[in-house]
Amino acid sequence: MHPFTNKFEKKWFWFFMALWGFIMLPLPCFYDTEYNPGFFGVPVFIWGWLVYGLLTIVCIALWASSCLKRPEYHEFDEEE
């Protein structure tokens, strides 16, 4: 499917592009050249990547569940 065919595709395309753009920013929670300790002595950028990874997985799960509710994603299902 093309990302701009309907409102649903366009919304999720721009949402995931915003997530990608956010991770490209050189923020100290994602990129650091010095050791800045966080919780339990683990560097802050490690915690940033873990939180961002969990956020991405949750967003993918939301996207998948909303896709499965739409009729165009069921057009190849065989009825018994």
N, CA, C and O of each residue as an XYZ file, in Angstrom:
320
protein
N       0.831     -1.192      0.000
C       0.000      0.000      0.000
C       0.869      1.247      0.000
O       1.951      1.270      0.586
N       0.395      2.243     -0.643
C       1.060      3.533     -0.662
C       0.712      4.281      0.622
O      -0.441      4.232      1.051
N       1.671      4.978      1.256
C       1.379      5.603      2.549
C       0.383      6.754      2.491
O      -0.135      7.164      3.529
N       0.105      7.280      1.313
C      -0.805      8.418      1.235
C      -2.125      8.074      0.559
O      -2.782      8.960      0.013
N      -2.526      6.807      0.583
C      -3.767      6.425     -0.076
C      -4.999      6.813      0.730
O      -6.051      7.087      0.154
N      -4.884      6.839      2.051
C      -6.024      7.242      2.875
C      -5.527      7.879      4.171
O      -4.326      7.919      4.437
N      -6.459      8.368      4.960
C      -6.105      9.094      6.182
C      -5.390      8.200      7.195
O      -4.460      8.643      7.869
N      -5.821      6.951      7.299
C      -5.213      6.018      8.242
C      -3.739      5.795      7.917
O      -2.889      5.874      8.804
N      -3.435      5.520      6.662
C      -2.048      5.282      6.248
C      -1.199      6.530      6.437
O      -0.056      6.448      6.887
N      -1.758      7.684      6.095
C      -1.022      8.935      6.214
C      -0.698      9.254      7.668
O       0.408      9.695      7.982
N      -1.670      9.028      8.555
C      -1.465      9.313      9.981
C      -0.335      8.469     10.540
O       0.554      8.999     11.206
N      -0.349      7.169     10.284
C       0.683      6.296     10.835
C       2.032      6.520     10.165
O       3.069      6.375     10.813
N       2.041      6.870      8.886
C       3.300      7.172      8.209
C       3.994      8.348      8.873
O       5.178      8.270      9.200
N       3.265      9.432      9.073
C       3.881     10.611      9.681
C       4.226     10.379     11.144
O       5.192     10.957     11.643
N       3.459      9.547     11.843
C       3.780      9.229     13.235
C       5.119      8.499     13.329
O       5.967      8.852     14.147
N       5.305      7.477     12.485
C       6.567      6.740     12.528
C       7.722      7.562     11.959
O       8.865      7.365     12.372
N       7.461      8.467     11.033
C       8.518      9.366     10.559
C       8.941     10.333     11.667
O      10.117     10.681     11.770
N       7.982     10.766     12.498
C       8.323     11.625     13.637
C       9.155     10.857     14.658
O      10.097     11.409     15.226
N       8.820      9.592     14.898
C       9.645      8.763     15.788
C      11.061      8.625     15.238
O      12.031      8.727     15.989
N      11.184      8.398     13.952
C      12.497      8.270     13.332
C      13.264      9.593     13.420
O      14.455      9.599     13.731
N      12.594     10.701     13.151
C      13.242     12.006     13.231
C      13.704     12.336     14.638
O      14.753     12.953     14.823
N      12.923     11.927     15.631
C      13.286     12.187     17.025
C      14.553     11.436     17.411
O      15.396     11.977     18.127
N      14.698     10.216     16.953
C      15.880      9.423     17.306
C      17.119      9.942     16.588
O      18.234      9.695     17.047
N      16.956     10.653     15.476
C      18.100     11.193     14.753
C      18.686     12.435     15.418
O      19.807     12.828     15.096
N      17.954     13.058     16.337
C      18.469     14.235     17.029
C      19.592     13.825     17.983
O      19.472     12.810     18.669
N      20.676     14.594     18.037
C      21.788     14.227     18.927
C      21.522     14.641     20.376
O      22.251     15.458     20.939
N      20.495     14.084     20.958
C      20.152     14.398     22.344
C      21.027     13.586     23.294
O      21.445     12.481     22.949
N      21.312     14.114     24.486
C      22.167     13.373     25.419
C      21.548     12.071     25.918
O      22.259     11.212     26.439
N      20.240     11.914     25.768
C      19.638     10.650     26.196
C      19.795      9.560     25.136
O      19.478      8.401     25.406
N      20.279      9.902     23.935
C      20.511      8.916     22.880
C      21.974      8.826     22.457
O      22.421      7.780     21.986
N      22.718      9.912     22.620
C      24.096      9.971     22.140
C      24.919     10.742     23.154
O      24.578     11.872     23.504
N      26.001     10.140     23.628
C      26.851     10.800     24.606
C      28.276     10.310     24.433
O      28.508      9.109     24.296
N      29.226     11.223     24.438
C      30.632     10.839     24.303
C      31.328     10.727     25.648
O      32.481     10.301     25.715
N      30.647     11.102     26.712
C      31.211     11.001     28.058
C      30.322     10.103     28.904
O      29.165      9.848     28.571
N      30.886      9.636     29.995
C      30.125      8.778     30.900
C      29.291      9.645     31.830
O      29.830     10.355     32.679
N      27.994      9.585     31.669
C      27.050     10.254     32.559
C      26.200      9.176     33.205
O      25.317      8.612     32.559
N      26.460      8.880     34.484
C      25.747      7.765     35.117
C      24.281      8.080     35.360
O      23.908      9.208     35.684
N      23.472      7.065     35.196
C      22.049      7.145     35.493
C      21.733      6.225     36.652
O      22.544      6.076     37.566
N      20.577      5.614     36.625
C      20.198      4.666     37.666
C      21.152      3.478     37.676
O      21.495      2.946     36.621
N      21.574      3.067     38.848
C      22.448      1.906     39.058
C      23.785      2.031     38.330
O      24.437      1.019     38.074
N      24.205      3.240     37.993
C      25.482      3.445     37.323
C      25.468      3.178     35.832
O      26.503      3.288     35.175
N      24.321      2.831     35.291
C      24.201      2.580     33.850
C      24.155      3.934     33.139
O      23.438      4.829     33.586
N      24.897      4.106     32.049
C      24.895      5.393     31.347
C      23.492      5.820     30.914
O      22.632      4.993     30.610
N      23.295      7.126     30.897
C      21.977      7.696     30.589
C      21.517      7.308     29.191
O      20.332      7.047     28.983
N      22.445      7.265     28.219
C      22.013      6.954     26.853
C      21.501      5.520     26.724
O      20.678      5.240     25.852
N      21.972      4.609     27.576
C      21.446      3.237     27.556
C      19.986      3.245     27.988
O      19.147      2.589     27.370
N      19.685      3.987     29.049
C      18.290      4.094     29.501
C      17.431      4.762     28.435
O      16.288      4.360     28.216
N      17.973      5.779     27.770
C      17.227      6.439     26.698
C      16.885      5.493     25.565
O      15.762      5.503     25.060
N      17.854      4.667     25.160
C      17.603      3.705     24.095
C      16.607      2.639     24.526
O      15.774      2.211     23.727
N      16.684      2.203     25.786
C      15.725      1.200     26.268
C      14.299      1.752     26.276
O      13.364      1.082     25.836
N      14.141      2.969     26.777
C      12.807      3.586     26.809
C      12.298      3.810     25.390
O      11.132      3.548     25.097
N      13.168      4.293     24.511
C      12.760      4.528     23.131
C      12.402      3.216     22.428
O      11.450      3.167     21.650
N      13.155      2.170     22.698
C      12.850      0.860     22.116
C      11.504      0.334     22.577
O      10.730     -0.189     21.775
N      11.218      0.471     23.870
C       9.908      0.044     24.385
C       8.783      0.879     23.781
O       7.730      0.343     23.436
N       9.000      2.186     23.652
C       7.997      3.051     23.027
C       7.732      2.618     21.588
O       6.581      2.579     21.153
N       8.776      2.296     20.860
C       8.617      1.860     19.477
C       7.850      0.545     19.389
O       6.984      0.393     18.527
N       8.156     -0.400     20.266
C       7.447     -1.685     20.266
C       5.971     -1.490     20.592
O       5.114     -2.123     19.976
N       5.666     -0.621     21.556
C       4.268     -0.343     21.902
C       3.551      0.311     20.723
O       2.405     -0.033     20.433
N       4.207      1.245     20.044
C       3.587      1.902     18.886
C       3.352      0.919     17.744
O       2.330      1.002     17.063
N       4.269      0.003     17.527
C       4.075     -1.013     16.488
C       2.912     -1.921     16.849
O       2.135     -2.305     15.975
N       2.781     -2.270     18.129
C       1.654     -3.105     18.562
C       0.330     -2.368     18.375
O      -0.653     -2.970     17.943
N       0.290     -1.075     18.694
C      -0.928     -0.285     18.468
C      -1.262     -0.207     16.986
O      -2.423     -0.338     16.598
N      -0.242      0.007     16.157
C      -0.452      0.067     14.715
C      -0.987     -1.265     14.191
O      -1.921     -1.287     13.389
N      -0.400     -2.370     14.638
C      -0.841     -3.689     14.170
C      -2.272     -3.978     14.599
O      -3.060     -4.501     13.812
N      -2.616     -3.642     15.840
C      -3.987     -3.903     16.291
C      -4.989     -3.025     15.554
O      -6.097     -3.471     15.256
N      -4.616     -1.779     15.256
C      -5.537     -0.929     14.502
C      -5.633     -1.378     13.046
O      -6.682     -1.215     12.424
N      -4.566     -1.937     12.494
C      -4.623     -2.476     11.128
C      -5.551     -3.676     11.050
O      -6.309     -3.818     10.091
N      -5.493     -4.536     12.053
C      -6.321     -5.739     12.027
C      -7.808     -5.432     12.178
O      -8.641     -6.285     11.871
N      -8.154     -4.249     12.637
C      -9.561     -3.854     12.758
C     -10.117     -3.286     11.453
O     -11.329     -3.113     11.323
N      -9.252     -2.997     10.494
C      -9.692     -2.372      9.250
C     -10.050     -3.431      8.211
O      -9.382     -4.462      8.127
N     -11.098     -3.190      7.418
C     -11.554     -4.208      6.458
C     -10.575     -4.452      5.306
O     -10.514     -5.572      4.799
N      -9.814     -3.454      4.879
C      -8.928     -3.675      3.731
C      -7.767     -4.613      4.050
O      -7.119     -5.128      3.139
N      -7.504     -4.835      5.316
C      -6.464     -5.787      5.690
C      -7.007     -7.213      5.801
O      -6.250     -8.147      6.065
N      -8.308     -7.381      5.603
C      -8.937     -8.698      5.671
C      -9.473     -9.164      4.322
O     -10.214    -10.145      4.275
N      -9.130     -8.508      3.245
C      -9.726     -8.855      1.958
C      -9.247    -10.202      1.430
O      -9.889    -10.763      0.542
N      -8.148    -10.739      1.938
C      -7.661    -12.031      1.476
C      -8.015    -13.165      2.426
O      -7.616    -14.307      2.198
N      -8.756    -12.869      3.486
C      -9.175    -13.917      4.413
C     -10.215    -14.812      3.748
O     -11.110    -14.334      3.052
N     -10.083    -16.092      3.969
C     -11.061    -17.031      3.428
C     -12.098    -17.332      4.493
O     -11.761    -17.650      5.634
N     -13.346    -17.230      4.116
C     -14.417    -17.538      5.062
C     -14.713    -19.024      5.006
O     -14.693    -19.637      3.938
N     -14.984    -19.590      6.161
C     -15.265    -21.031      6.223
C     -16.740    -21.298      6.258
O     -17.157    -22.455      6.311
